[in-house]
Each structure stands twice: as structure tokens, then as C-alpha cells.
């Protein structure tokens, strides 16, 4: 099945009209984000530190649980 050249031309024109609009929207979004980010840097650092604390605590709990059940399993044989 072949596509008529008129259809290809119409699709190309529609794409050519849409690309600049999308590019402008993306550029505006990037500018907005870069303006807002410096205000939140201290908060983001605090959240990352808190997240690291939570991760370490949960990892500790997992290790303790594994040791406990490993001990219970080995107690069966000895």
C-alpha cells in the first residue's frame, strides 16, 4: 500500500507547525524549574539526609530479622 504524496505533505506541514509549539512549551517549563530549584536546595538536602537515615534504619532491621530467623533455622540442626 502506498501513501499519496499529498498526505505526506499534509502530515509534514502539521508536524512543522507542532514542533515549535512543543519546543516553546518545553523551554518555558525548563525556565520555570530552574528559577524554582535554588529556593528548595536546602530542603532537598534535608530530605535526602532523612531518606538516608530511613534507609539505614530499615537495612538494620532487615539484617536483624535475617539473623534471628537464621539462628532459629540453625537451632533445628544443633
Helices and strands as residue ranges (DSSP letters): H 5-77
